[in-house]
Amino acid sequence: MAKQDRAIRTRQTILDAAAQVFEKQGYQAATITEILKVAGVTKGALYFHFQSKEELALGVFDAQEPPQAVPEQPLRLQELIDMGMLFCHRLRTNVVARAGVRLSMDQQAHGLDRRGPFRRWHETLLKLLNQAKENGELLPHVVTTDSADLYVGTFAGIQVVSQTVSDYQDLEHRYALLQKHVLPAIAVPSVLAALDLSEERGARLAAELAPTGKD
């Protein structure tokens, strides 16, 4: 058991190091040598867990995808909002989340399949939107696949802008503005009035979901 725990910790150390290097340098410029230096592990230890730089990048994707589950809410649209708010908070506070986004948006990452994160976001959003439609939360004309596509694309855009101009410090604000513009077009008025779009919600959710250290 101790050996297994040690292997898990080593793997996480390598992933954290890879995330730091990928976020800073991008996929093409990142090297196994630099990742080893940051991780402080042997080449054998790294290759035991990851056979290539591509596997390391895919490991970073998997470590932050699919989007983290949020507490169940009476309104599925609130869960959709919460998922985005929580991810906004993680982008400000978690290097693996930032590296995953950097890699997924990296136009120079030749040979790396970057479709996975976008597909998983779309699947998760579509599931919530379909549940919201079944619950009567959406206006009759809403096509949930189109709405999921819109959310994926617009979130990708606002996070790039936020990273560029403020290093993600205004991302919750930009996300709240996005929702304030999109939700009136898809949500029934009574549901719209009940939704919480407060910019502090992501931090509150992160604190609520954080491990307590108690058995």
C-alpha positions in Angstrom: 0.0 0.0 0.0 2.8 2.4 0.8 4.5 1.6 -2.5 1.2 2.3 -4.3 0.8 5.6 -2.5 4.3 6.6 -3.3 3.7 5.9 -7.0 0.5 8.0 -6.9 2.4 10.9 -5.4 5.3 10.6 -7.9 2.8 10.6 -10.8 1.2 13.7 -9.4 4.5 15.4 -8.9 5.4 14.7 -12.5 2.0 16.0 -13.7 2.4 19.2 -11.6 5.9 19.8 -13.1 4.7 19.2 -16.6 1.8 21.6 -16.1 4.2 24.3 -14.9 6.4 23.8 -18.0 3.5 23.6 -20.5 1.8 26.7 -19.1 5.0 28.7 -19.2 6.5 27.5 -22.5 3.7 25.9 -24.5 3.8 22.4 -26.0 6.4 22.7 -28.7 9.0 24.5 -26.6 8.5 22.2 -23.5 11.1 19.4 -23.1 11.2 16.3 -21.1 14.6 17.5 -19.7 13.0 20.7 -18.3 10.0 18.7 -16.8 12.5 16.3 -15.1 14.3 19.3 -13.6 11.2 20.8 -12.2 9.8 17.5 -11.0 13.1 16.4 -9.4 12.6 12.8 -10.4 14.6 10.3 -12.5 14.0 9.7 -16.1 13.1 6.2 -15.3 10.4 7.3 -12.9 8.9 9.7 -15.5 8.9 7.1 -18.2 7.3 4.5 -15.9 4.2 6.8 -15.8 4.4 8.6 -19.1 6.0 7.3 -22.3 6.2 10.6 -24.2 5.7 14.4 -24.0 2.3 13.8 -25.7 1.3 11.4 -22.9 2.3 14.0 -20.4 0.1 16.6 -22.1 -2.8 14.2 -22.3 -2.3 13.5 -18.6 -2.6 17.2 -17.9 -5.9 17.2 -19.9 -7.2 14.2 -17.9 -6.2 15.8 -14.5 -8.5 18.8 -15.1 -11.2 17.3 -17.3 -14.1 16.7 -17.4 -15.2 19.8 -15.4 -15.3 19.2 -11.7 -18.7 18.2 -10.4 -20.6 20.8 -8.4 -23.2 20.3 -5.7 -26.6 19.4 -7.0 -29.1 22.3 -7.3 -32.9 22.4 -7.9 -32.2 24.2 -11.1 -29.9 22.6 -13.6 -29.0 26.0 -15.1 -27.6 26.9 -11.7 -25.4 23.8 -11.9 -24.2 24.9 -15.3 -23.4 28.4 -13.9 -21.7 26.9 -10.9 -19.5 24.6 -13.0 -18.2 27.6 -15.0 -17.7 29.7 -11.9 -15.7 26.9 -10.2 -13.6 26.5 -13.3 -12.9 30.2 -13.4 -11.7 30.0 -9.8 -9.5 27.0 -10.6 -7.9 28.9 -13.5 -6.8 31.6 -11.1 -5.5 29.1 -8.5 -4.5 25.9 -10.1 -1.6 25.4 -12.5 -2.9 22.1 -13.9 -6.2 23.9 -15.0 -4.2 26.7 -16.5 -1.9 24.3 -18.3 -4.8 22.3 -19.7 -6.3 25.4 -21.1 -3.0 26.6 -22.5 -2.5 23.2 -24.2 -6.0 23.0 -25.6 -5.7 26.5 -27.2 -2.1 26.0 -28.4 -2.1 26.4 -32.2 1.5 25.3 -32.2 0.9 22.0 -30.5 1.4 19.9 -33.6 0.7 16.3 -33.2 -1.3 16.7 -30.0 -5.0 15.8 -30.1 -6.5 18.9 -28.5 -10.2 17.9 -29.1 -10.8 16.0 -25.9 -11.3 18.9 -23.5 -13.7 20.7 -25.9 -15.7 17.5 -26.4 -16.0 16.8 -22.7 -17.1 20.4 -21.9 -19.7 20.1 -24.7 -21.0 16.7 -23.4 -21.2 18.0 -19.8 -23.0 21.2 -20.8 -25.3 19.4 -23.2 -26.3 17.0 -20.4 -27.2 19.9 -18.0 -29.0 21.8 -20.8 -31.1 18.7 -21.7 -32.0 18.2 -18.0 -32.9 21.9 -17.8 -35.1 21.5 -20.8 -36.9 18.5 -19.2 -37.3 20.5 -16.0 -39.0 23.4 -18.0 -36.2 25.8 -17.3 -35.6 26.6 -21.0 -37.6 28.6 -23.5 -39.4 26.4 -26.1 -37.2 27.5 -29.0 -33.9 26.5 -27.4 -31.8 23.9 -29.3 -29.6 22.5 -26.6 -26.8 21.3 -28.9 -26.5 24.8 -30.3 -26.5 26.3 -26.8 -23.7 23.9 -25.7 -21.7 24.8 -28.7 -22.1 28.5 -28.0 -21.0 28.2 -24.4 -17.9 26.2 -25.2 -16.8 28.7 -27.9 -17.6 31.8 -25.9 -15.9 30.6 -22.7 -12.8 29.7 -24.7 -12.8 33.3 -26.0 -13.4 35.1 -22.7 -10.7 33.1 -20.9 -8.1 33.9 -23.5 -9.0 37.6 -23.2 -8.9 37.4 -19.4 -5.6 35.6 -19.3 -4.1 38.2 -21.7 -5.3 41.4 -20.0 -5.4 40.4 -16.3 -3.9 37.0 -15.8 -7.4 35.6 -15.1 -8.0 38.1 -12.3 -11.2 39.3 -14.0 -12.4 36.0 -15.3 -15.3 35.6 -12.9 -16.6 39.0 -13.9 -16.3 38.2 -17.6 -18.1 34.9 -17.1 -20.9 36.5 -15.2 -21.3 39.1 -18.0 -21.4 36.2 -20.5 -24.2 34.5 -18.6 -26.2 37.7 -18.2 -26.2 38.1 -22.0 -26.9 34.4 -22.9 -29.3 33.3 -20.2 -32.2 35.8 -21.1 -32.2 34.1 -24.6 -32.6 30.6 -23.3 -34.1 30.6 -19.7 -37.7 31.2 -18.8 -38.2 34.4 -16.8 -39.1 32.8 -13.5 -35.9 30.7 -13.6 -33.8 33.6 -14.7 -34.8 35.6 -11.7 -33.8 32.7 -9.4 -30.3 32.2 -10.6 -27.2 33.3 -8.6 -24.6 34.9 -10.8 -22.5 36.4 -8.0 -18.8 36.5 -8.9 -17.7 35.2 -5.5 -19.7 31.9 -6.1 -16.7 30.0 -7.6 -14.5 30.7 -4.5 -17.4 29.6 -2.2 -17.9 26.4 -4.1 -14.2 25.6 -4.1 -14.1 26.1 -0.3 -17.2 23.9 0.1 -15.7 21.1 -2.1 -12.2 21.3 -0.5 -11.1 18.2 1.4 -11.5 18.7 5.2 -8.8 16.2 6.2 -11.3 14.4 8.4 -12.3 10.8 8.0 
